[in-house]
Amino acid sequence: MAEDVLTTSGIGKHGVLRLPSVDIDNYNIELKDDDGFLGDRACKGAFRRILDDLRAPLKKNGEDPLGKTPSEAIAKGSLDEALVGEDIEASALVHGAIEEFAQELAYVTGRFLKTKAWADTECIVVGGGFRKSRVGEIAIARADLLLKNEGHKVHLVPIRFDPDEAGLIGCLHLAPSWIFEAFDSILAVDIGGTNIRCGVVETKWKKASDLSRAGVWRSELWRHADDEPTREGAVKKLVKMLKDLVSQTEKQGLKLAPFIGISCPGVIEEDGSIKKGAQNLPGNWESSRFNLPKSLIEAIPEIGGHDTTVLMHNDGVAQGLSEMPYMQDVSRWGVLTIGTGLGNARFTNRRKENKKEKKPEDGKDKDKKDRKAKD
């Protein structure tokens, strides 16, 4: 195992549960009820199904205010426009879908909070593509109110960074500390059931050592769901995207670290293999003969003249880590990502050691202070 870890990462274990400032208590929990996986009730597709059910009787009468476009094909921007537009019926229809979805999200979140693994969670950030819309923001806010009405002492809030960039920025928190002292950017990959996004993330560590000022300098998106590639084809395309970004950073003079952080669905093993949860990716990514970090190191052995190192973690974990600088006023917090599925992770902050206490004053020091006070 030790040799495998060295081969695939060069610096540490993949899917690590202990980071410098936070413990990852758990991630990728799959809760079930009589109808199946609870995550299916609060994913992006669930909202579209709710909307479709509300539209069905209206379509029969030819009175659907959203027209003939199938629910799954309506853009998020179009739904946002319908929500606030002059067509009151269209607005009411979208509001109805938001309310039903919010109830589902609140129910699923409540089930998480009732598990031992998520006990005493104080705040939950919600990411994923669904959050990137006014419809999504309202649904999250409504679910937050429903949870409070049920007596849960938790805050449900939209993730701070753009959901398309949060997974990339979160990869910074997987990187070893020496990277921030010697380099100003890293390569990051966010793999999803529909898209693969690669980016160059600037650390801006000198401006904010907690990485709260970090940002994506440049990124490339590939919607692999449209192309339906093989697993090997997907890796080949990913390598090309990364090499293109390396070339661009070299031209701009950025100090790119020889490090690639990967955000990927599923349970990530220490050697970089995927135990389960990657069923939405192209091909079989859970095969014991497939190792993405190793494949990337073989394809990109060096960056800037230094040996390439790779670390991979779950995509929900990575999105959550992007929020870590802003979660320092709580102890236990979590993340839910509403996308093709419902990603999840729970964290516990590890408080930094308090500054060393001053040594007790000896008699001489105390006498000096007393004399100054009298003077």
PyMOL commands that set and color helices and strands:
alter all, ss='L'
color gray80, all
select helices_A, chain A and resi 2-8+38-41+44-60+71-73+76-84+88-113+116-118+129-131+134-149+163-174+178-182+224-227+231-252+292-299+315-322+324-326+363-374
alter helices_A, ss='H'
color red, helices_A
select strands_A, chain A and resi 22-27+32-33+36-37+123-127+155-158+185-191+196-202+215-222+256-264+302-303+306-307+309-314+332-338+342-349
alter strands_A, ss='S'
color yellow, strands_A
deselect
rebuild
show_as cartoon
